[in-house]
Amino acid sequence: MIIKSGQIWQHFKGGKYQIINVAKHSESLEDLVIYEALYDNVTSKYWARPLADFLGTKNIDSREVPRFKLIK
């Protein structure tokens, strides 16, 4: 799966996010997805997550679901 700036992804909990870009961690050089919440979030509007986690799965009620899915 290719992550591109401007794409809209939905978290398994329902929140929608727009991709800002993919960046490199300054020390480990790990790919990080930088994304913006498209809803009011009191904690932060912008988030960063390792690419592997972003594209990974989550076990919900004994079934694996994608953590994020591309919707647009």
Backbone as a chain_set.jsonl record, in Angstrom:
{"seq": "MIIKSGQIWQHFKGGKYQIINVAKHSESLEDLVIYEALYDNVTSKYWARPLADFLGTKNIDSREVPRFKLIK", "coords": {"N": [[0.859, -1.183, 0.0], [0.608, 2.157, -0.874], [1.272, 5.148, 0.675], [0.068, 8.365, 0.305], [0.369, 11.905, 0.173], [-2.435, 13.854, 1.05], [-4.358, 11.841, 0.883], [-7.284, 10.325, 2.352], [-7.872, 8.606, 5.279], [-9.452, 6.162, 7.375], [-9.664, 5.506, 10.787], [-9.89, 2.518, 12.78], [-11.583, 3.017, 14.887], [-13.224, 4.936, 13.893], [-12.596, 7.664, 13.41], [-11.574, 10.126, 10.991], [-8.774, 10.87, 8.928], [-6.35, 12.945, 7.326], [-3.639, 12.424, 5.197], [-0.553, 13.959, 5.665], [2.181, 13.673, 5.032], [4.893, 11.314, 4.49], [7.508, 10.815, 6.687], [10.936, 10.62, 7.834], [12.25, 9.13, 10.751], [14.495, 10.858, 12.809], [16.684, 9.581, 14.004], [16.49, 6.729, 13.855], [15.766, 6.355, 11.26], [13.375, 5.249, 10.552], [10.289, 4.964, 8.768], [7.739, 7.335, 9.165], [4.324, 8.086, 9.385], [2.742, 11.083, 8.881], [-0.07, 12.712, 9.912], [-3.314, 14.354, 9.841], [-5.99, 15.049, 11.998], [-9.363, 15.009, 11.028], [-11.418, 16.009, 12.46], [-12.663, 17.576, 15.459], [-10.261, 17.394, 17.864], [-9.213, 17.351, 21.029], [-6.749, 16.725, 22.081], [-4.69, 16.716, 20.082], [-4.171, 18.008, 16.795], [-2.505, 17.07, 14.875], [-0.675, 14.119, 14.058], [1.744, 11.463, 14.412], [2.875, 8.343, 13.313], [4.525, 5.198, 13.255], [5.067, 3.808, 10.038], [4.708, 1.021, 9.669], [3.005, 0.381, 11.822], [0.816, 2.015, 11.206], [-0.137, 0.816, 8.856], [-0.735, -1.618, 9.867], [-2.57, -4.204, 11.695], [-5.272, -4.629, 14.062], [-6.397, -6.427, 16.859], [-9.644, -7.056, 17.378], [-12.266, -8.107, 19.258], [-11.495, -10.821, 18.841], [-10.856, -10.852, 16.12], [-8.902, -9.84, 13.337], [-8.504, -6.583, 12.306], [-7.926, -3.91, 9.968], [-5.853, -1.271, 11.136], [-6.026, 1.296, 10.039], [-7.926, 2.339, 7.216], [-7.917, 3.047, 3.748], [-9.978, 5.525, 2.45], [-10.363, 7.501, 0.601]], "CA": [[0.0, 0.0, 0.0], [1.379, 3.39, -0.955], [0.696, 6.28, 1.398], [0.323, 9.603, -0.437], [-0.132, 13.152, 0.722], [-3.795, 14.207, 0.644], [-5.297, 10.73, 1.026], [-8.11, 10.284, 3.56], [-7.914, 7.273, 5.873], [-10.332, 6.066, 8.535], [-9.192, 4.667, 11.883], [-10.883, 1.484, 13.104], [-12.549, 3.58, 15.839], [-14.141, 5.795, 13.167], [-12.063, 8.979, 13.065], [-10.984, 10.276, 9.655], [-7.504, 11.588, 8.947], [-5.746, 13.236, 6.029], [-2.19, 12.243, 5.199], [0.277, 15.136, 5.386], [3.33, 13.143, 4.31], [5.675, 10.292, 5.18], [8.787, 11.394, 7.09], [11.907, 9.703, 8.433], [12.684, 9.382, 12.125], [15.824, 11.46, 12.699], [17.753, 8.704, 14.481], [16.371, 5.34, 13.384], [15.393, 6.405, 9.838], [12.097, 4.558, 10.375], [9.249, 5.764, 8.119], [6.64, 7.791, 10.018], [3.208, 8.716, 8.69], [2.298, 12.322, 9.521], [-1.461, 12.863, 9.485], [-4.118, 15.382, 10.497], [-7.359, 14.674, 12.348], [-10.384, 15.787, 10.319], [-12.49, 16.25, 13.427], [-12.132, 18.273, 16.624], [-9.572, 16.51, 18.791], [-8.642, 18.261, 22.023], [-5.376, 16.342, 22.387], [-3.819, 17.214, 19.023], [-4.702, 17.988, 15.426], [-1.524, 16.372, 14.042], [-0.192, 12.878, 14.651], [2.784, 10.712, 13.711], [2.846, 6.928, 13.681], [5.361, 4.405, 12.356], [4.36, 3.29, 8.866], [4.319, -0.375, 9.903], [1.826, 0.401, 12.699], [-0.285, 2.633, 10.463], [-0.659, -0.177, 7.908], [-0.931, -2.872, 10.579], [-3.905, -4.628, 12.108], [-5.612, -4.575, 15.477], [-7.288, -7.52, 17.219], [-10.89, -6.571, 17.984], [-13.207, -9.214, 19.444], [-10.907, -12.034, 18.259], [-10.655, -10.78, 14.67], [-7.927, -8.841, 12.926], [-9.035, -5.529, 11.445], [-6.896, -2.916, 9.687], [-5.853, -0.108, 12.036], [-6.524, 2.361, 9.184], [-8.25, 1.923, 5.845], [-8.005, 4.139, 2.789], [-11.352, 5.743, 1.997], [-10.409, 8.464, -0.504]], "C": [[0.893, 1.231, 0.0], [0.612, 4.506, -0.258], [1.071, 7.546, 0.627], [-0.306, 10.787, 0.282], [-1.525, 13.449, 0.172], [-4.807, 13.084, 0.778], [-6.062, 10.855, 2.345], [-8.192, 8.825, 4.015], [-8.829, 7.302, 7.086], [-9.752, 5.079, 9.536], [-10.279, 3.656, 12.228], [-11.906, 1.972, 14.123], [-13.48, 4.592, 15.18], [-13.614, 7.151, 12.741], [-11.439, 8.99, 11.679], [-9.777, 11.195, 9.737], [-7.006, 11.813, 7.53], [-4.23, 13.122, 6.159], [-1.511, 13.569, 4.848], [1.469, 14.684, 4.543], [3.912, 11.972, 5.079], [7.044, 10.904, 5.434], [9.693, 10.289, 7.628], [12.181, 10.119, 9.875], [14.139, 9.833, 12.068], [16.96, 10.541, 13.151], [17.686, 7.31, 13.888], [16.134, 5.234, 11.882], [14.134, 5.602, 9.522], [11.116, 5.504, 9.682], [8.133, 6.061, 9.104], [5.574, 8.433, 9.147], [2.787, 9.927, 9.52], [0.891, 12.594, 9.007], [-2.224, 13.82, 10.388], [-5.519, 14.851, 10.771], [-8.337, 15.584, 11.619], [-11.631, 15.982, 11.179], [-11.854, 17.0, 14.597], [-11.544, 17.268, 17.595], [-8.834, 17.403, 19.776], [-7.184, 17.942, 22.343], [-4.397, 16.905, 21.372], [-4.532, 17.131, 17.688], [-3.798, 17.141, 14.531], [-0.918, 15.202, 14.793], [0.908, 12.28, 13.787], [2.744, 9.279, 14.229], [3.788, 6.192, 12.74], [4.517, 3.788, 11.232], [3.876, 1.861, 9.09], [3.086, -0.466, 10.805], [0.607, 0.952, 11.965], [-0.947, 1.612, 9.534], [-0.952, -1.524, 8.562], [-2.385, -3.156, 10.917], [-4.036, -4.537, 13.619], [-6.573, -5.719, 15.755], [-8.482, -6.956, 17.987], [-11.861, -7.744, 18.052], [-12.766, -10.463, 18.689], [-10.842, -12.027, 16.734], [-9.703, -9.636, 14.365], [-8.593, -7.848, 11.968], [-7.907, -4.544, 11.148], [-7.003, -1.737, 10.654], [-6.415, 1.106, 11.306], [-6.897, 1.776, 7.833], [-8.412, 3.162, 4.974], [-9.451, 4.3, 2.35], [-11.426, 6.715, 0.838], [-9.025, 8.863, -0.907]], "O": [[1.83, 1.325, 0.793], [-0.549, 4.769, -0.569], [2.243, 7.774, 0.33], [-1.361, 10.679, 0.907], [-1.768, 13.312, -1.027], [-6.009, 13.348, 0.787], [-5.56, 11.412, 3.321], [-8.536, 7.934, 3.237], [-8.97, 8.332, 7.745], [-9.392, 3.957, 9.18], [-11.46, 3.91, 11.994], [-12.992, 1.401, 14.219], [-14.423, 5.065, 15.815], [-14.137, 7.739, 11.794], [-10.85, 8.001, 11.242], [-9.754, 12.16, 10.501], [-7.211, 10.981, 6.646], [-3.624, 13.646, 7.094], [-1.858, 14.214, 3.859], [1.735, 15.24, 3.478], [3.476, 11.672, 6.19], [7.67, 11.446, 4.522], [9.251, 9.161, 7.846], [12.325, 11.303, 10.178], [14.937, 9.239, 11.342], [18.097, 10.717, 12.712], [18.704, 6.763, 13.465], [16.281, 4.161, 11.297], [13.858, 5.308, 8.359], [11.103, 6.702, 9.964], [7.64, 5.167, 9.792], [5.887, 9.237, 8.269], [2.511, 9.807, 10.713], [0.681, 12.697, 7.799], [-1.843, 14.065, 11.533], [-6.157, 14.275, 9.89], [-8.154, 16.802, 11.597], [-12.746, 16.102, 10.671], [-10.629, 17.048, 14.707], [-12.249, 16.389, 18.092], [-7.922, 18.134, 19.388], [-6.459, 18.809, 22.829], [-3.387, 17.502, 21.745], [-5.395, 16.277, 17.484], [-4.259, 16.562, 13.547], [-0.678, 15.273, 15.998], [0.995, 12.552, 12.59], [2.599, 9.039, 15.427], [3.853, 6.516, 11.554], [3.404, 3.313, 11.458], [2.744, 1.531, 8.734], [2.216, -1.305, 10.574], [-0.496, 0.421, 12.09], [-2.173, 1.554, 9.44], [-1.369, -2.465, 7.888], [-3.297, -2.45, 10.488], [-3.054, -4.389, 14.346], [-7.481, -5.961, 14.959], [-8.34, -6.449, 19.1], [-12.235, -8.307, 17.023], [-13.561, -11.087, 17.986], [-10.779, -13.09, 16.118], [-9.699, -8.607, 15.041], [-9.168, -8.236, 10.951], [-7.021, -4.357, 11.982], [-8.099, -1.263, 10.953], [-7.193, 1.868, 11.881], [-6.264, 0.833, 7.359], [-8.962, 4.179, 5.397], [-10.085, 3.333, 1.926], [-12.443, 6.763, 0.146], [-8.855, 9.668, -1.822]]}, "num_chains": 1, "name": "protein.A"}
